[in-house]
């Protein structure tokens, strides 16, 4: 398929159309999410979430959810 595109916007639009047609909307989104770089500092944020939990706390929470 040869597409005459002249700028990045048109190329992006054509690519979205092709992905949607060939993969369907759900698979297209899953494919595009692979390239999402996100934002922030995950390692720093993670420490804020988990530093107050011990291994015993985590195991207890897992066991509670398994019941």
N, C-alpha and C positions, 0 to 999 in steps of 0.2 A: 504494500500500500504506500503510495507516494503522495504526500500531502504538501501543498504549497503553503508554507507558513513563513511569515516574515518577522515576527517578533516573539519574545518569550511568552507573553500572555497567550498568543494564539497557539503556540506549541503546547503550553500547559493545558489549555482548553481541549485541544485535540487529544492529548494523552489521556485526560480524564474521560473523555467520551469513549475512546477505544477501550480503556480499562473497564469502564462500566459495562460496555457492550459485551466484551469477551469474558469478564469475570463475574459480572453481576455486582450490585451495590455493596453487599456484605463483604465479599472477597476483595473488592477494590479497596474498601476502607481498611481491612486487615493488612493488605499489601502496603498501603500508604503509611500505616502506623509503624511499620518496621523502620521507617526513616525519620520518625519524629524524635528530635534530639531532647525534647523536654527543656526544663529550666531548673535553676537552683543548684544546690549542692546536696545530692541525695545522702552522701555519707554523713555530713553534718546533721542533716534533718533526722536521719535514722537514729543517730545517737541520742537526740532529744526524745525520741519515741521509746527507745528500748533500754537506755542506761539505768532506768529505775526498776527494771525487772531482773530477777535472778533466774537461773535455769529452773529452779524449783517452781517459781511463779509461772513460767512458760509451760512447764509440764502439767501443772495443776489446771491451767486454763485449757490446754489441749484435752485433758481428760474430762473436764466439765463439758466441753463442746461435743465430745464423742458420746456422751450419755444420751 
